[in-house]
């Protein structure tokens, strides 16, 4: 279990620098399954399921957590997949919040 999943996202309205690539890579080691884009602007993970119901269960659980944390991912969904992309839009890059959300999402699929 990641210690990141025990943290709470903090409000980010800009005015701070996004994580650089090496900082993001250090956080990435705490969120297995997630990948960092080449410019270190976002992290992403694709979840694949056996059917629609399991996919929608994850989507709804992510939506609930995102609302609680005040940090909302971009998601693309289909019959048996959910593609999640995390970035802190206010700073046009990554913050610790993105990795906190990734850790919380990882715990959902571990259930």
Secondary structure as GFF3:
##gff-version 3
##sequence-region A 1 111
A	DSSP	three_ten_helix	3	6	.	.	.	ID=ss1
A	DSSP	alpha_helix	21	28	.	.	.	ID=ss2
A	DSSP	beta_strand	35	36	.	.	.	ID=ss3
A	DSSP	beta_strand	43	48	.	.	.	ID=ss4
A	DSSP	alpha_helix	52	69	.	.	.	ID=ss5
A	DSSP	beta_strand	74	78	.	.	.	ID=ss6
A	DSSP	beta_strand	81	86	.	.	.	ID=ss7
A	DSSP	three_ten_helix	89	91	.	.	.	ID=ss8
A	DSSP	alpha_helix	96	110	.	.	.	ID=ss9
###
